[in-house]
Amino acid sequence: MDLPAGVTRIATDRPDVYAFRVTGQLNREGMEKMAAEMNAAFDTHQGVNVLFLLEDFDLGDAAIGYGSQSMKADLRSITNVDRYAVVGGPKVAQTMIESFGRVIPVDAKTFPQEDEDAAWAFVGARPV
């Protein structure tokens, strides 16, 4: 499913695993649509696993699109996400994700581009 502005939903073989391809073209509309989709997932499932495949993305790209849906999804993810995987992305984002994974009840890991298969295994799903 294509979401606007730099986000594409990747269908998976499990209904409780959500995967997204995110590019440097991400904007506020894309962030809000992705967050709304995750909020709907949190309404549907007791817990979900999430995988982000980042391409041509830097941390500055994320700051441009933070709205009410994004804030709500971030807060809800603390109690609704079991596993959180990020493939690619800048080193600073990897450090931040790994650090948050140690202080919140989410099993969070980052993977280099060449280890995408390991990230899929970590979230327990495959793309379809």
PyMOL commands that set and color helices and strands:
alter all, ss='L'
color gray80, all
select helices_A, chain A and resi 28-44+59-63+68-80+91-103+113-123
alter helices_A, ss='H'
color red, helices_A
select strands_A, chain A and resi 2-3+7-10+17-23+48-55+81-87+107-111
alter strands_A, ss='S'
color yellow, strands_A
deselect
rebuild
show_as cartoon
